[in-house]
Amino acid sequence: MRFDWAGHALLVRRLRFIAINAAALFLFAAFVIIPFASHIGALCDDVSDSAEQFARLQQFAQAGRQNHEQLDTVFFSAPEERLASADLHAFLKTLTQEAGLDLLGLRSVTTRQPITRRSIAVGLEVEGSPAKLRDALIRIETARPILVVTGLTLRPSSRDTDAVLRAELTIQGALRPPPSRAALLESGR
């Protein structure tokens, strides 16, 4: 009986040792490993979200570089308002001649509501048929650099014919905005 009692005590000690170690391992896993693993998982999710955002930003940057040439055609490239205004005058004179309109007047004007901070405005006075005027307006509105008709007055012509109209237009175009400070610092100026 003594041998059985000693074997039983040894078994109880071994079971107690295993139970204590299992409890310690469980507590270690519950309070250290699981929180650490969930923290690492959250960091991985943040990294993957950041990588997706970075990939989207790279796509936007690439699209911006590809469309940079198209954006350059939106503005007049002349550095001064006088040069851009001369370009606009020449364009409008050519346009009216090609449209078959009679050019009555072309002058630089100032507007109350400019389309941008740096813009030019021209007053154009022409005569012609309604169809020719419509075609000229379409060409002005679809021109590059972008032009905006901000004022239009139509009247019957002083001629005796009913098919001729006199149009007074105010046309604005935008000059390229000056480079930002960041762009100047980046270019090293």
DRENVEX-457729 format. One record per residue (C-alpha): x, y, z negated; residue in one letter. Coordinates in steps of 0.05 Angstrom, whole numbers, padded with zeros to 5 digits, always signed. Each point is the difference from the previous one (the first is absolute). Example, Ala and Ser with C-alpha at 12.3 -4.5 7.8 and 13.67 -1.06 7.14 Angstrom:
// DRENVEX-457729
+00246-00090-00156A/+00027+00069+00013S/
END
This chain:
// DRENVEX-457729
+00000+00000+00000M/+00057+00046-00013R/+00024-00007+00071F/-00068+00017+00027D/-00005+00061-00044W/+00068+00025+00023A/-00019-00012+00073G/-00065+00035-00011H/+00035+00060-00032A/+00049+00002+00058L/-00057-00001+00049L/-00035+00056-00037V/+00064+00042+00001R/+00009-00013+00074R/-00072+00018+00014L/+00006+00062-00042R/+00064+00019+00037F/-00033-00011+00067I/-00062+00039-00022A/+00041+00059-00026I/+00042+00001+00064N/-00062-00005+00043A/-00033+00057-00039A/+00064+00042+00006A/+00003-00016+00075L/-00073+00018+00007F/+00009+00066-00038L/+00063+00016+00040F/-00038-00014+00065A/-00062+00040-00023A/+00038+00061-00026F/+00061+00002+00046V/-00004-00040+00064I/-00072+00014+00020I/+00004+00076-00012P/+00067+00002+00036F/-00028-00039+00059A/-00062+00045+00005S/+00045+00062-00003H/+00043-00028+00056I/-00064-00016+00040G/-00025+00071-00009A/+00067+00027+00022L/-00002-00045+00062C/-00070+00026+00016D/+00025+00072-00007D/+00059-00015+00045V/-00043-00032+00053S/-00049+00059-00002D/+00058+00048+00006S/+00028-00040+00058A/-00068+00003+00036E/-00004+00075-00011Q/+00071+00008+00025F/-00015-00040+00062A/-00061+00043+00014R/+00041+00064-00010L/+00052-00027+00048Q/-00055-00012+00051Q/-00024+00071-00009F/+00070+00027+00007A/+00012-00041+00063Q/-00066+00024+00029A/+00019+00072-00019G/+00066-00007+00037R/-00035-00029+00061Q/-00052+00056-00001N/+00051+00055-00015H/+00004+00018+00074E/-00076+00004+00004Q/-00002+00044-00062L/+00052+00046+00031D/-00049+00015+00057T/-00052+00027-00048V/+00038+00064-00014F/+00033+00052+00044F/+00074-00014-00003S/+00022+00073+00008A/+00033+00026-00063P/-00032+00069+00004E/-00072+00022+00009E/+00018+00044+00060R/+00030-00058+00038L/-00058-00046-00016A/-00049+00055+00020S/+00036+00008+00067A/-00005-00075+00011D/-00074+00001-00016L/-00011+00059+00047H/+00035-00036+00057A/-00039-00064-00013F/-00067+00036-00001L/+00017+00039+00063K/+00017-00064+00036T/-00062-00035-00027L/-00047+00054+00024T/+00032+00000+00069Q/-00006-00076+00005E/-00072+00002-00024A/-00019+00051+00053G/-00019+00053-00050L/+00011+00075+00008D/+00048+00024-00055L/-00024+00068-00025L/+00043+00007-00062G/+00050-00035-00044L/+00028+00030-00064R/+00026-00018-00068S/-00049+00011-00056V/-00002-00008-00075T/-00054-00042-00032T/-00035+00004-00067R/+00005-00075-00011Q/+00063-00030+00028P/+00000-00076+00009I/+00067-00007-00037T/+00047+00045-00037R/+00043+00007+00062R/-00045+00007+00060S/-00007+00041+00062I/-00064+00026+00031A/-00015+00023+00071V/-00062+00035+00028G/-00019-00026+00069L/-00052+00032+00045E/-00020-00038+00063V/-00057-00004+00051E/-00025-00061+00036G/-00055-00051+00008S/-00026-00037-00061P/+00030-00066+00026A/+00069+00032+00009K/-00004+00032-00069L/-00020-00067-00032R/+00059-00035+00035D/+00048+00055-00024A/-00026-00007-00072L/+00010-00075+00002I/+00072+00009+00025R/+00014+00051-00054I/-00028-00044-00055E/+00039-00061+00024T/+00065+00037+00013A/+00066-00016-00034R/+00022+00036-00043P/-00069+00000-00031I/-00041+00063+00014L/-00065+00019-00035V/-00053+00046+00028V/-00021+00040-00061T/-00044+00051+00036G/-00042-00002+00063L/-00046+00052+00030T/-00038-00014+00064L/-00035+00054+00041R/-00027+00007+00070P/+00053+00028+00047S/-00003+00071+00025S/-00006-00031+00070R/-00070-00007+00029D/+00002-00076+00001T/-00034-00040-00054D/+00049-00058+00004A/+00060+00038-00026V/+00013+00009-00075L/+00050+00043-00037R/+00033-00034-00059A/+00041+00031-00055E/+00039-00052-00039L/+00044+00003-00061T/+00050-00057+00002I/+00047-00020-00056Q/+00060-00045-00002G/+00043-00021-00059A/+00074+00011-00008L/+00044-00054-00030R/+00002+00009-00076P/+00067+00019-00028P/+00040-00059-00028P/-00011-00015-00073S/+00055+00010-00051R/+00007-00075-00007A/+00011-00007+00075A/+00051+00056-00001L/+00037-00033-00057L/-00003-00068+00034E/+00029+00028+00064S/+00055+00035-00039G/-00015+00072+00019R/
END
